[in-house]
Amino acid sequence: MSALWLCLALLAWVMLSMAERVSALGLPRLPLRRMLAAAGAVFCIAEVPAFALSELVDLARSRIHTVAAYSGTGGHSSLVGDISTSLAAGLSEEVVVLVLPVLAAWRIGQHITNSRVRSAGTVALVVLLTVARLSYHMEYGLALLPLIPWAATCVLLYLRSRAILPLMIAHAGYDLTVDAINRLTPRYGPAAGVYTFAGVASVAFIAAMCLQSASRRFASAP
C-alpha cells in the first residue's frame, strides 16, 4: 500500500509539474527556517489535538465494551515497515488528497464570480477533502473520530498557506512518533507514550517559535 501511494504521488507530481508553476503546486520558495517553523506549527495545531483525542478514545475503549467492539485494532509490523509506511503517508497522501483536488477546485473557481457560490464551494471542498482523507481509514471504526478535526484542519491550513511541505513534514513526524509510542506503550505503559508525545510536541512548539523569531530578525536585518 505504501508503494502504491508513493507511485500515485510521484505520477501526480510529474503530471502537475508539466502543466503548473511550482508555486501553484504548494511549493512556494520558503527559507528553511520558515518551512521548519511552519512544520512545527502544523504539528502543534493539527497533530497534537488528534493525539489527545486518540488518547481519549483509547481510554473509552478500555472502559466501555461498545467502544472497544466498534474500534479497529492495528496489526503488528516490523520497525522498517512502520517507518516506510509513515514516510510514505507523509510524503504522498498530501499530494493526492490536497494538492490535486485543491488545484482543480482553484481552476474551477476562477470562472465563478458569485461570492456566495464561492463561499459555499469552499465549505463543500473542506467537507469533501475531509471525507476523502477519512475514507481510507474506515478500518479504525470509532477510533476514526479523532481524525476528523485533524483532517479538516489540514485542509484549512493548506487553503490558507498553499504550502504543502510543512504539512508533509508534520504528518510524517506524527506517524513516526506514534510508531515509537506504539512500541513503548506495551512495555512501559500508556504514561510513557503520553510523555513521549508531550516531549516531541514541546520540541515542535519551541522550534516553531524560535525559528519563526529568527526568520523575522533575519528578514528585518539591514
C-alpha positions as CSV (number, residue, x, y, z in Angstrom):
1,M,0.0,0.0,0.0
2,S,2.9,2.4,0.8
3,A,4.4,1.7,-2.6
4,L,1.1,2.4,-4.3
5,W,0.7,5.7,-2.5
6,L,4.2,6.8,-3.4
7,C,3.7,5.8,-7.1
8,L,0.4,7.8,-7.2
9,A,2.1,10.8,-5.7
10,L,5.1,10.6,-8.0
11,L,2.9,10.3,-11.0
12,A,0.8,13.3,-9.8
13,W,3.9,15.4,-9.3
14,V,5.3,14.6,-12.7
15,M,2.0,15.4,-14.5
16,L,1.4,18.6,-12.5
17,S,4.9,19.9,-12.9
18,M,4.5,19.7,-16.6
19,A,1.4,21.9,-16.5
20,E,1.6,24.2,-13.5
21,R,4.1,26.6,-11.8
22,V,5.9,25.4,-8.7
23,S,4.1,27.9,-6.5
24,A,0.7,26.6,-7.7
25,L,1.7,23.1,-6.6
26,G,2.0,24.2,-3.0
27,L,5.8,24.6,-3.2
28,P,6.5,28.2,-2.6
29,R,10.1,29.3,-2.1
30,L,10.3,29.4,1.7
31,P,13.6,29.8,3.6
32,L,14.5,26.6,5.5
33,R,13.8,28.4,8.9
34,R,10.3,29.4,7.9
35,M,9.5,26.0,6.5
36,L,10.6,24.2,9.6
37,A,8.8,26.7,11.8
38,A,5.6,26.2,9.8
39,A,6.0,22.4,10.1
40,G,6.3,22.8,13.9
41,A,3.2,25.0,13.9
42,V,1.2,22.5,11.9
43,F,2.3,19.7,14.3
44,C,1.0,21.7,17.2
45,I,-2.2,22.9,15.6
46,A,-3.3,19.7,13.8
47,E,-1.4,16.7,15.2
48,V,-1.5,17.5,18.9
49,P,-5.3,17.6,19.2
50,A,-5.5,14.4,17.1
51,F,-3.3,12.6,19.6
52,A,-5.2,14.0,22.6
53,L,-8.5,12.8,21.1
54,S,-7.0,9.4,20.2
55,E,-5.9,9.0,23.9
56,L,-9.5,9.8,25.0
57,V,-10.9,7.2,22.6
58,D,-8.3,4.6,23.8
59,L,-9.4,5.4,27.4
60,A,-13.0,4.9,26.5
61,R,-12.2,1.7,24.6
62,S,-10.5,0.3,27.7
63,R,-13.6,1.1,29.9
64,I,-16.6,0.8,27.5
65,H,-17.2,-2.5,25.8
66,T,-19.3,-1.0,23.0
67,V,-16.5,1.4,22.0
68,A,-14.0,-1.4,22.0
69,A,-16.2,-3.6,19.9
70,Y,-16.5,-1.0,17.2
71,S,-12.9,0.1,17.2
72,G,-10.3,-1.3,14.8
73,T,-7.1,-2.9,16.0
74,G,-3.8,-2.3,14.4
75,G,-1.8,-5.2,13.1
76,H,1.8,-6.0,14.0
77,S,4.5,-5.0,11.6
78,S,8.3,-4.6,11.6
79,L,10.1,-1.4,12.5
80,V,11.2,-0.9,9.0
81,G,7.7,-1.4,7.8
82,D,6.4,1.1,10.2
83,I,9.0,3.7,9.2
84,S,8.4,3.2,5.5
85,T,4.6,3.4,5.9
86,S,4.9,6.6,8.0
87,L,7.2,8.3,5.5
88,A,5.1,7.2,2.6
89,A,1.9,8.6,4.2
90,G,3.5,11.9,5.0
91,L,5.1,12.4,1.5
92,S,2.3,11.0,-0.7
93,E,-1.2,11.4,1.0
94,E,-1.0,15.2,0.9
95,V,-0.4,15.2,-2.8
96,V,-3.4,13.0,-3.6
97,V,-6.0,14.4,-1.1
98,L,-4.9,18.1,-1.0
99,V,-2.7,19.3,-3.9
100,L,-4.6,17.7,-6.7
101,P,-8.2,18.5,-5.7
102,V,-7.4,22.0,-4.4
103,L,-5.7,22.9,-7.6
104,A,-8.6,21.6,-9.6
105,A,-11.1,23.5,-7.4
106,W,-9.0,26.6,-7.8
107,R,-9.1,26.4,-11.6
108,I,-12.9,25.9,-11.5
109,G,-13.3,28.8,-9.0
110,Q,-11.5,31.2,-11.4
111,H,-14.7,31.0,-13.6
112,I,-17.1,31.7,-10.7
113,T,-17.7,35.3,-9.8
114,N,-20.6,35.0,-7.3
115,S,-19.2,35.4,-3.8
116,R,-21.9,33.2,-2.2
117,V,-21.2,30.4,-4.6
118,R,-17.5,30.7,-4.0
119,S,-18.0,30.6,-0.2
120,A,-20.3,27.6,-0.5
121,G,-17.8,25.9,-2.7
122,T,-15.0,26.4,-0.2
123,V,-17.1,24.8,2.6
124,A,-18.0,21.9,0.3
125,L,-14.3,21.5,-0.6
126,V,-13.3,21.3,3.0
127,V,-16.0,18.7,3.7
128,L,-15.2,16.6,0.7
129,L,-11.5,16.6,1.3
130,T,-12.0,15.7,4.9
131,V,-14.2,12.8,3.9
132,A,-11.7,11.7,1.2
133,R,-8.9,11.7,3.9
134,L,-11.0,9.6,6.3
135,S,-12.3,7.2,3.6
136,Y,-9.1,5.0,3.7
137,H,-9.1,4.9,7.5
138,M,-12.5,3.3,7.9
139,E,-11.0,0.2,9.4
140,Y,-10.3,2.2,12.5
141,G,-14.0,2.1,13.4
142,L,-14.8,4.6,16.3
143,A,-11.1,5.3,16.5
144,L,-11.6,7.2,13.3
145,L,-13.4,10.0,15.2
146,P,-10.2,11.8,16.5
147,L,-9.0,12.1,12.8
148,I,-12.0,14.2,11.8
149,P,-10.7,17.6,13.2
150,W,-7.2,16.7,12.1
151,A,-8.3,16.1,8.5
152,A,-10.4,19.3,8.4
153,T,-7.6,21.3,10.0
154,C,-5.1,20.1,7.4
155,V,-7.4,21.2,4.6
156,L,-7.9,24.7,6.2
157,L,-4.2,25.1,6.8
158,Y,-3.4,24.3,3.2
159,L,-6.1,26.6,1.8
160,R,-4.7,29.3,4.0
161,S,-1.0,28.9,3.3
162,R,-0.9,27.0,0.0
163,A,2.4,25.4,1.2
164,I,2.4,21.6,1.3
165,L,5.9,20.8,2.6
166,P,5.1,21.8,6.2
167,L,2.0,19.5,6.2
168,M,4.1,16.7,4.8
169,I,6.8,17.1,7.4
170,A,4.3,17.3,10.3
171,H,2.3,14.3,9.1
172,A,5.4,12.1,8.7
173,G,6.7,13.3,12.1
174,Y,3.4,12.5,13.8
175,D,3.2,9.0,12.3
176,L,6.9,8.2,13.2
177,T,6.2,9.4,16.8
178,V,3.1,7.3,17.1
179,D,5.1,4.3,15.7
180,A,7.6,4.8,18.5
181,I,4.8,5.2,21.1
182,N,3.1,2.0,20.0
183,R,6.3,0.1,20.7
184,L,6.9,1.8,24.1
185,T,3.4,1.5,25.5
186,P,3.2,-2.3,25.8
187,R,6.5,-2.4,27.7
188,Y,6.3,0.8,29.8
189,G,2.6,1.6,29.9
190,P,0.4,4.4,28.5
191,A,2.0,7.1,30.5
192,A,5.3,6.6,28.7
193,G,3.6,7.2,25.4
194,V,1.9,10.4,26.6
195,Y,5.2,11.7,28.0
196,T,7.0,10.8,24.8
197,F,4.5,12.6,22.7
198,A,4.5,15.6,25.0
199,G,8.2,15.8,24.6
200,V,8.0,15.8,20.8
201,A,5.2,18.3,20.8
202,S,7.2,20.6,23.1
203,V,10.2,20.4,20.8
204,A,8.0,21.2,17.8
205,F,6.5,24.2,19.7
206,I,9.8,25.6,20.8
207,A,11.4,25.1,17.4
208,A,8.4,26.8,15.7
209,M,8.6,29.8,18.0
210,C,12.4,30.1,17.8
211,L,12.7,29.6,14.1
212,Q,9.9,32.0,13.3
213,S,11.5,34.6,15.5
214,A,14.9,34.0,13.9
215,S,13.3,34.4,10.4
216,R,11.8,37.7,11.4
217,R,15.1,39.0,12.7
218,F,16.9,37.9,9.6
219,A,14.2,39.5,7.3
220,S,14.4,42.8,9.2
221,A,18.2,42.9,9.3
222,P,19.8,45.7,7.2
